[in-house]
Amino acid sequence: MSRQDSYKHPMAGRFRGFLPVVVDVETAGFNANTDALLEIAAATLTMDENGYLMVDKYYEAHVEPFEGANLERAALDFTGIDPFDPDRGAISEQEALENIFRPIRKSIKSHDCKRAILVGHNSAFDQGFVNAATERNDIKRNPFHPFSSFDTATLSGLAYGQTVLAKACEVADIEFDGKKAHSALYDTLKTAELFCSIVNRWKDLGGWDMVLAAQDYGDEFTI
C-alpha cells in the first residue's frame, strides 16, 4: 500500500495535508495595509477517486471599504468598481471574511486536511490582502497557511510558457472572456481551472506516479 492509499481522502495525501483553495481579490490599490479590499472570492477544490483535481464549491463577497481606507482612482477605473454603489450589496470586511472562511474550514475537515493553502494568480498579492484584512478585523481562525501559497503565474509559466492569466488559459484550452475579467469570482474560477489543469497534466504525464514510487521505495525525494 502506498502512502497515498493510507489517507482517508485522496486530497489529504496530495499536498502534504493542505487543501488548495483558490482566491482572488479586487482592491482599490496595491497596498494591503492602506487600500480597500472591495471583492473577494474563493473556490474550494476536491479530488476524485482517480486523483484528478476539480472545482468543488465557490463563494464570493462584495466588501465595504474599511474606515479610513485609501481608494486609488486608477485602481477603481481599472476594475470598474464603484465602492459606494448600493446595488453591490457590499458587507463589512469581517462579515465577508467569515462568510468565506467558514465553508473553507468545513472543506478542510471533510477532506481530512489540516489547513488550507491559498492558490492565486500572483498569489502574494491576494494573500497579502487576505492576511491584512484578517489582522485588521482581529479574526483568530484564519484557515490559510500564513505565508505559503501556490502561484499559478509561476506554475503556468512552467507548464504553458505563459504568465498572464488570459494567455495561460488560452494555451491550456480554457475559455476566457476578457470582458468578465477583474471580477473576483470570474478570475477565481478561471485560476482554479488553470491550477487543476496544471496538476492534472502533471499526473497524466506520469510525474505524480514518479513521486509516489520514490516515496514507496524510501528514496529521498523533495517536492
C-alpha positions in Angstrom: 0.0 0.0 0.0 1.4 3.4 -1.0 1.5 6.4 1.3 -1.2 8.0 -0.8 -3.5 5.0 -0.1 -3.1 5.4 3.7 -5.0 8.7 3.8 -8.8 8.8 4.3 -9.4 11.3 1.4 -7.0 11.3 -1.6 -6.7 15.1 -1.2 -5.1 14.8 2.2 -2.0 13.0 0.7 -1.6 15.1 -2.4 -0.4 18.4 -0.9 1.1 17.3 2.4 -2.2 17.7 4.3 -3.0 21.1 2.8 -6.3 21.8 1.0 -5.8 24.1 -2.0 -8.3 27.0 -2.1 -8.2 29.4 -5.0 -8.7 33.1 -4.0 -8.9 36.3 -6.0 -9.4 39.8 -4.6 -10.3 43.1 -6.2 -8.9 46.1 -4.5 -8.6 49.9 -4.5 -4.8 49.8 -4.8 -1.7 47.8 -4.3 -1.0 48.4 -0.6 -2.8 45.7 1.5 -2.5 47.8 4.7 -3.9 51.0 3.4 -6.0 50.3 0.3 -9.6 49.0 0.4 -10.5 45.4 -0.2 -13.6 45.6 -2.5 -14.3 42.0 -3.6 -13.1 38.6 -2.5 -13.9 35.2 -4.0 -12.8 31.6 -3.1 -13.1 28.2 -4.7 -12.5 25.0 -2.8 -11.1 22.1 -4.8 -11.7 18.4 -4.5 -10.2 15.2 -5.9 -11.9 12.2 -7.4 -11.0 8.6 -6.7 -8.6 8.6 -9.6 -6.6 11.5 -8.2 -7.8 14.2 -10.6 -8.4 17.7 -9.2 -11.5 19.7 -9.9 -13.5 22.7 -8.5 -15.8 21.8 -5.7 -17.7 24.9 -4.4 -17.2 28.6 -4.7 -18.1 31.7 -2.7 -17.9 35.5 -3.1 -18.5 38.7 -1.3 -18.5 42.4 -2.2 -16.8 44.3 0.6 -17.3 47.8 2.1 -14.1 49.8 2.3 -12.8 49.8 5.9 -12.9 53.0 7.8 -10.1 55.3 6.6 -9.3 53.1 3.6 -7.4 54.6 0.6 -9.2 54.5 -2.7 -6.9 54.9 -5.7 -8.7 56.3 -8.6 -6.6 54.4 -11.1 -7.4 51.1 -9.5 -11.1 51.9 -9.5 -11.0 52.9 -13.1 -9.2 49.6 -13.9 -11.7 47.3 -12.2 -14.8 49.4 -12.9 -15.9 49.1 -9.3 -17.8 51.8 -7.6 -17.2 51.1 -3.9 -20.3 53.1 -2.9 -22.8 51.7 -5.4 -25.7 50.4 -3.2 -26.5 47.7 -5.8 -23.2 46.0 -4.9 -24.7 44.5 -1.8 -21.4 45.1 0.0 -20.9 43.9 3.5 -18.2 44.6 6.1 -14.7 43.1 5.8 -15.3 41.0 8.9 -18.6 39.5 7.7 -17.1 38.9 4.2 -14.1 37.1 5.6 -16.2 35.0 8.0 -18.6 34.1 5.2 -15.6 32.9 3.1 -13.6 31.2 5.9 -16.5 29.2 7.4 -17.1 26.9 4.4 -13.3 26.6 3.9 -12.9 25.2 7.4 -15.7 22.7 6.7 -14.0 21.7 3.5 -10.6 21.2 5.2 -12.3 18.8 7.7 -14.3 16.9 5.0 -11.1 16.3 3.0 -9.1 15.2 6.1 -6.7 18.1 5.7 -5.0 20.1 8.4 -5.1 23.6 6.8 -5.9 25.4 3.6 -3.2 26.8 1.3 -4.0 29.7 -0.9 -3.8 29.4 -4.7 -3.8 32.6 -6.7 -2.5 34.2 -9.8 0.3 36.3 -8.4 -0.7 34.8 -5.1 1.4 37.1 -2.9 -1.0 39.9 -3.8 -4.1 38.1 -2.8 -2.5 36.6 0.3 -1.3 40.0 1.4 -4.8 41.4 1.3 -6.4 38.4 3.0 -3.8 38.5 5.8 -4.1 42.3 6.3 -7.9 42.2 6.4 -7.8 39.2 8.8 -5.4 41.1 11.1 -7.4 44.3 10.8 -10.6 42.6 12.0 -8.9 40.5 14.7 -10.0 37.2 13.2 -8.3 34.4 15.0 -9.2 31.4 12.9 -7.7 32.1 9.5 -7.8 28.8 7.7 -4.9 29.6 5.4 -1.2 28.9 5.9 0.2 32.3 6.9 2.8 32.6 4.2 2.9 29.5 1.9 0.9 29.6 -1.4 0.7 28.2 -4.9 1.2 30.8 -7.6 -0.4 30.0 -10.9 1.6 32.7 -12.7 4.7 30.7 -11.9 3.2 27.3 -12.5 1.7 28.3 -15.8 5.0 29.8 -16.9 6.5 26.4 -16.3 3.6 24.3 -17.8 2.4 26.5 -20.6 5.1 29.2 -21.2 2.7 32.0 -20.2 2.3 34.0 -17.0 -0.7 36.3 -17.9 -3.9 34.6 -16.8 -5.8 35.1 -20.1 -2.9 33.9 -22.2 -2.2 30.9 -20.0 -5.9 29.9 -20.2 -5.7 30.2 -24.0 -2.8 27.8 -24.2 -4.5 25.4 -21.7 -7.6 25.4 -23.8 -9.7 27.1 -21.1 -12.3 29.6 -22.3 -11.6 33.1 -21.1 -13.8 36.2 -21.6 -11.8 39.4 -21.2 -14.9 41.4 -20.6 -15.6 39.4 -17.5 -12.1 39.6 -16.1 -11.3 41.6 -13.0 -14.4 40.3 -11.2 -13.1 38.4 -8.2 -15.4 35.4 -8.8 -14.6 35.1 -12.5 -10.9 35.3 -12.0 -11.1 32.8 -9.2 -12.9 30.3 -11.3 -10.5 30.7 -14.2 -7.5 30.5 -11.9 -9.0 27.3 -10.4 -9.4 25.8 -13.8 -5.9 26.6 -14.7 -4.4 25.2 -11.5 -6.4 22.0 -11.9 -5.3 21.7 -15.5 -1.6 22.0 -14.5 -1.9 19.5 -11.6 -3.9 17.0 -13.7 -1.5 17.4 -16.7 1.5 16.6 -14.4 -0.4 13.5 -13.3 -1.2 12.4 -16.9 2.5 12.8 -17.8 3.4 10.4 -15.0 5.0 13.0 -12.7 2.9 12.2 -9.6 3.3 8.5 -10.1 7.1 9.0 -10.1 6.8 10.8 -6.8 4.7 8.1 -5.2 7.1 5.4 -6.5 10.1 7.3 -5.0 8.2 7.5 -1.6 7.3 3.8 -1.7 10.9 2.8 -2.2 12.1 5.1 0.5 14.1 7.3 -1.8 14.9 10.8 -0.7 12.6 13.0 -2.8 11.9 16.6 -2.2 8.9 18.3 -3.9 
